[in-house]
Amino acid sequence: MQSDLQTPLDLEEITFSHIPVLSQEVITGLNIQPNGHYLDLTVGGGGHSRLILENAEDVKITAVDQDLDALKAAKENLAEFGNRVNFIHSNFANFQFSENTYHGILADLGVSSYHLDNPERGFSFRNTASLDMRMNQTQSLTATDIINEWDEQELANIFFKYGEERLSRKIARRIVEKRPFDTTTELANEIFYSVPPKYRHGRIHPATRIFQALRIAVNNELQVLETLIEKAPLSLIPGGRIAIISFHSLEDRITKHGLRNSELLTVITKKPIIANEQEISENPRSRSAKLRIAEKKILN
């Protein structure tokens, strides 16, 4: 089984993708203004930020990412814009949202193609790697810590809650019996054999949801998203907009209700904006993307 999971990769070819998802929809939705100041909380390779900078004159960007590799890639991609871009290493929860500062805020959630394609980061079981999964490489908690140290009930809970895995208890029990685990493929193989034979060859590998759950737990993604939606509206100027792109139902649910329940915001998108067939054919990652936009109320 292990040989089926591994695909040799040239690490020098793995870079942060500059192909921004739902690019035109984001630009239109944020209503980019000349001399505006925009906050890109997930700058990644700088794809969205570049489009914002090119869309109107004298636009400024505060470009944030918790991944140092992302910031390095963005600095190279956006170097031509000089001091119009300010780079900050932070995540949503720790970022200092100053009041009435930004004309627009963007967050493109989820794991990037870079993280999945780079075996050294441990996000995927396609290649053998240490069980890391940290977006922010300066934090201490890794997937290894969770898999090898958390008790069976805690593991079952995150598999069910974050992975929406109906066999969460069975998988957690097998993991506890067989641990410790050191690598992604060791864990994926054990998950494969922990489920009934008819469940092993479905549409997705049995380990897929477990790896999603581990990534969310390692990076505290859902709680951090809730913090973002709570704090970010304070940073918008009246009439400024926030755009959030999610990639799975858990994120989209939090985004939908968070934007709708904010006393400071008016929701622009009654239904999420999704990619058209042309974009999906050119960028398969966009297939699951959902964009929601809200505007800060102008109070009398």
Beta strands, then each sheet from edge to edge (+ up, - down):
strand 1: 37-40
strand 2: 60-65
strand 3: 85-89
strand 4: 102-108
strand 5: 236-246
strand 6: 265-267
strand 7: 290-296
sheet 1: 3+ 2+ 1+ 4+ 5+ 7- 6+
end
